[in-house]
Amino acid sequence: MSVAAENLVKKYIEGVEDVLKELKLKISPGEASVKYSAVVQVLDLAKRYYEDSVHYLESKRDYLTSLTCIVYSEGLLDALRFLGLVDFRWRFEK
């Protein structure tokens, strides 16, 4: 079971890592509809959850916590995209 969990976590981590590298903000600091600082804060949280996931996978071998972190990161990124605030595509969409 731990091999399957490890492989799943690695797949999610690679996907989020790709998105974080290519993601483009679709909002500028002066836009009034949504605070730019709030979008940047959510993006920072997504990056931190990604980093936590890598830490739990590599340093702790805690696959379930790692998976939880990376899925949360993915959800935050998707939320920003669904709101039209960032632009990216997941690997499976390319």
N, C-alpha and C positions, 0 to 999 in steps of 0.2 A: 504493500500500500504506500509506503513512504517514497518509493521510486516513482510511482504514478503522480503523487502529490508534488514531488520535486520537479518532474517534467512539466506539469501543468503550471506551476509557479514560474518556471523559467520562460515558458511560452508567453505568459501574461507580462512578465517583466520586459522581455524583448519588445513586445508590442507597444507598451507604454514608453519605453526608452526611445523607440523610433518616433513616436508622436511628439514627445517633448523636444526632440531635436528639430523637427520640421514645422511645428505648430506656429501659426501666425496669428497675432492679435488682430481682430477686426474692429477694434474700438480705439479711439485716440484719447489722450488724457483730458481733452476739453469737452468730450461728449457729455450731454446732460442726461440722456435716458438711463444710463447706468454709470455708476461711479467707476472710473478707470481703476482707482486704487482697490476697489472691491474685487474686480476681475483679476488683478495682479495678485491679490491676497489668496483667492481661490486657486489660482495657478500655482502659487507657492505651496499651498497645502498639498496639491496633487504631486508636486515634486518631492515634498517631504515624505509622503506616503510611499512613493516609489523608492526613495532612498531607504526608508524603514524596511520595505520588503526585501531589498537587496541585502541589507544587514541581517535580517532574520534568516534569510536563506543561506548566506555564505558564512556568517559568523556563528550563528546559533543552531543551524540545521532545524529550525522550527518552521516546518513547511506550512502548517495551518495559519500561523500568525502572518507569515510572509504572504500567503495567498490572500488573506483578509486585507492586508495593507494594499496590495497591488490592485485588487478588485475595487477598493474604495477610490484609489487614485484614478482608475479607469472611469469610474462613475462620475467623478468630479470633472474630468476632461470631457466626457460625453455631455454633461449638463451645460458646460460652457459652449460647446459646439451647437447643441440643440437650441440654445438661446441666440445663436448667431454671433457670438462674441469672439470666437477663435475659429481658425480654419485648419483642418488637418484631415487625414484619412488613415484608418486603421489598415494594417497589412492585408487583411482579407477583403478590403474594399478596393484595392489597387488593381 
